[in-house]
C-alpha cells in the first residue's frame, strides 16, 4: 500500500513551486522584452495565458488570438523597436501577481538618435500555473502621451 502512494506524493512534490518574488515577475517581463526585440512570436506570446483578456484604450478588447495577430502585424512593420518598463509596483501573493508599470517603446534611427513610438501605462495581472510559469491573465493598457514628432 505504501509503495502505491509514493509515486503520487513524488509527483505532487515535483509540481510545487518555490515561493514567488517580485524578481520572478520582473524576470518574466524581461524574457518577454528579449523575445519582442528578436521578433520571436512564439516566445513573445509565451507570457500570455490562453484565457487572457486584454484591454487597450481606443481598441476593442481582445484575447489570445487578437494579441497574436497584433504582434504578428507589428513585427512585420516595425524594425528594431524595443520596450523598456519603469516599475511602479509589483505585488505578489501566492500564485497571483499584479504589475503596475509604464512602458516606453523606442526605435533607434539611422543617425543614432532614438524615436519614442509609444509611452503606455500598464496594469497586468499574472497567475502562476502548475508548471511554475507566470502568465498574464488580465491586462489593461493605455497611452500616456503621443510620441513627439521627429523624436
PyMOL commands that set and color helices and strands:
alter all, ss='L'
color gray80, all
select helices_A, chain A and resi 2-14+22-37+41-45+64-77
alter helices_A, ss='H'
color red, helices_A
select strands_A, chain A and resi 48-56+82-93+96-108+114-128+134-143
alter strands_A, ss='S'
color yellow, strands_A
deselect
rebuild
show_as cartoon
